[in-house]
Amino acid sequence: MKNLILFLPLLILSCSDKKSESKAYSYLPEWYPHKAVWIDFHDDSQWSVPDTKARFEIIQKLQDKVPVKVLVDGEVAAKKLDSLIAANGLDQSRITIVEHEQPNIAMRDAGPIFLSNGDSLMIADFRWTGYAGNHADDLRRGQIDNDLANKYGWQVNTTDIA
């Protein structure tokens, strides 16, 4: 259970507040009802930190309670996740695999941050600086939220706040 808690910050939450009468968008707390939980998943052979097992355990625990959207960094990772889902008898209808290049091991900081007005979602797009390192891989990571917004037709609220 300790490993599960350590990796929970990697989750990106899509929230929905059905009772909201205001049309203003806000970042809702984690205890509000969720339309889905987003997490990234990769092929351990491409990264120095082998954490596929821990990430799969998170997916396994969550999919019973909420649909899970999994951002994978290519076909190898997608096939690996598909085989783990099948081998463990998980409900495939509760898990959506979305392929997107991941130039870094975690999308937590650069991935989509969802805002809700109770009816629809919007992406909060902060100016991603790659931790001020300006490394090409880290800067490409900052495109994940915008790429997903384009793919799903979400509005984007861009700010220069880093």
C-alpha positions as CSV (number, residue, x, y, z in Angstrom):
1,M,0.0,0.0,0.0
2,K,2.9,2.4,0.6
3,N,3.9,2.2,-3.0
4,L,0.4,3.0,-4.1
5,I,0.4,6.1,-2.0
6,L,3.7,7.3,-3.4
7,F,2.5,7.2,-6.9
8,L,-0.9,8.8,-6.4
9,P,0.4,12.3,-7.2
10,L,1.0,11.1,-10.8
11,L,-2.8,11.1,-11.3
12,I,-4.4,13.9,-13.2
13,L,-8.1,14.2,-12.3
14,S,-11.0,15.1,-14.6
15,C,-13.7,16.3,-12.3
16,S,-17.4,16.9,-12.7
17,D,-19.7,18.8,-10.3
18,K,-23.2,18.1,-11.3
19,K,-24.7,20.4,-8.6
20,S,-22.9,23.5,-9.8
21,E,-25.1,26.4,-10.8
22,S,-22.2,28.7,-11.6
23,K,-20.8,28.6,-15.1
24,A,-17.4,29.7,-13.9
25,Y,-14.6,27.1,-14.3
26,S,-12.7,26.0,-11.2
27,Y,-10.3,23.3,-10.2
28,L,-12.4,20.9,-8.1
29,P,-11.0,18.9,-5.2
30,E,-10.3,15.2,-5.4
31,W,-13.4,14.2,-3.4
32,Y,-15.8,15.5,-6.1
33,P,-17.3,13.0,-8.5
34,H,-14.9,12.1,-11.3
35,K,-15.7,11.5,-15.0
36,A,-12.3,9.8,-15.2
37,V,-8.8,9.6,-13.7
38,W,-5.8,10.0,-16.0
39,I,-2.5,8.3,-15.4
40,D,0.5,7.6,-17.6
41,F,1.9,4.2,-18.4
42,H,5.1,3.3,-20.2
43,D,7.4,0.4,-21.2
44,D,10.0,-0.1,-18.4
45,S,12.7,-0.9,-20.9
46,Q,12.7,2.7,-22.1
47,W,13.0,4.3,-18.6
48,S,15.5,4.1,-15.8
49,V,12.8,3.7,-13.1
50,P,10.9,0.4,-13.5
51,D,7.5,1.2,-12.1
52,T,5.1,-0.5,-14.5
53,K,3.9,-2.8,-11.7
54,A,3.0,0.0,-9.4
55,R,1.3,2.0,-12.1
56,F,-0.7,-1.0,-13.2
57,E,-1.8,-1.6,-9.5
58,I,-3.2,1.9,-9.5
59,I,-5.1,1.3,-12.7
60,Q,-6.4,-2.0,-11.3
61,K,-7.6,-0.5,-8.1
62,L,-9.2,2.6,-9.7
63,Q,-11.0,1.0,-12.6
64,D,-13.6,-0.6,-10.3
65,K,-14.6,2.9,-9.0
66,V,-14.0,5.3,-11.9
67,P,-13.1,5.0,-15.6
68,V,-9.4,5.3,-16.1
69,K,-7.7,7.1,-19.1
70,V,-4.2,5.9,-19.6
71,L,-1.7,7.9,-21.6
72,V,0.8,5.4,-23.1
73,D,4.1,6.4,-24.8
74,G,3.7,4.2,-27.8
75,E,2.6,0.9,-29.2
76,V,4.9,-1.3,-27.1
77,A,3.5,0.2,-23.9
78,A,-0.1,-0.1,-25.2
79,K,0.4,-3.8,-26.0
80,K,1.9,-4.4,-22.6
81,L,-1.0,-2.7,-20.9
82,D,-3.5,-4.5,-23.0
83,S,-1.9,-7.9,-22.0
84,L,-1.9,-6.9,-18.3
85,I,-5.6,-5.9,-18.5
86,A,-6.5,-9.2,-20.2
87,A,-4.3,-11.4,-17.9
88,N,-5.9,-9.8,-14.8
89,G,-9.5,-10.0,-16.0
90,L,-10.1,-6.2,-15.8
91,D,-13.1,-4.6,-17.4
92,Q,-11.6,-3.2,-20.6
93,S,-14.6,-0.9,-21.1
94,R,-13.5,1.0,-17.9
95,I,-10.0,1.6,-19.3
96,T,-9.2,3.8,-22.3
97,I,-5.7,3.8,-23.7
98,V,-4.5,7.0,-25.4
99,E,-1.2,7.0,-27.2
100,H,1.0,10.1,-27.0
101,E,4.7,10.6,-27.0
102,Q,6.0,11.0,-23.5
103,P,9.5,12.6,-23.6
104,N,9.8,12.2,-19.8
105,I,8.7,9.5,-17.4
106,A,5.9,11.4,-15.7
107,M,3.2,13.6,-17.1
108,R,2.1,14.8,-13.7
109,D,3.3,18.4,-13.9
110,A,3.0,19.0,-17.6
111,G,-0.1,16.8,-18.2
112,P,-3.7,18.1,-18.4
113,I,-5.1,20.0,-15.5
114,F,-8.9,19.9,-15.7
115,L,-11.2,22.7,-14.8
116,S,-15.0,22.2,-14.7
117,N,-18.0,24.5,-14.7
118,G,-20.3,21.6,-13.8
119,D,-21.3,21.0,-17.4
120,S,-18.0,20.8,-19.4
121,L,-14.3,20.6,-19.0
122,M,-11.5,23.0,-19.8
123,I,-7.7,22.6,-19.7
124,A,-5.7,25.0,-17.6
125,D,-2.5,25.5,-19.6
126,F,0.3,26.9,-17.6
127,R,3.5,28.1,-19.3
128,W,5.6,24.9,-19.0
129,T,9.3,25.7,-18.5
130,G,10.6,22.2,-17.9
131,Y,11.6,23.2,-14.4
132,A,13.4,26.2,-16.0
133,G,15.9,23.7,-17.5
134,N,14.9,24.4,-21.1
135,H,15.8,20.9,-22.2
136,A,14.1,19.9,-25.4
137,D,12.6,16.8,-23.9
138,D,11.2,18.7,-20.9
139,L,9.8,21.4,-23.1
140,R,8.1,18.9,-25.5
141,R,6.4,17.5,-22.4
142,G,4.6,20.8,-22.0
143,Q,2.6,20.1,-25.2
144,I,0.8,17.0,-23.7
145,D,-2.1,19.1,-22.3
146,N,-2.6,21.1,-25.6
147,D,-2.3,18.0,-27.7
148,L,-5.1,16.2,-25.7
149,A,-7.2,19.4,-25.8
150,N,-7.0,19.4,-29.6
151,K,-7.7,15.7,-29.8
152,Y,-10.9,15.9,-27.6
153,G,-12.1,19.4,-28.4
154,W,-11.6,20.8,-24.9
155,Q,-11.2,24.5,-24.4
156,V,-7.9,25.7,-23.2
157,N,-7.3,28.6,-20.7
158,T,-3.7,29.6,-21.2
159,T,-1.7,31.6,-18.7
160,D,1.9,32.9,-18.6
161,I,2.1,31.7,-15.0
162,A,4.8,29.0,-14.8
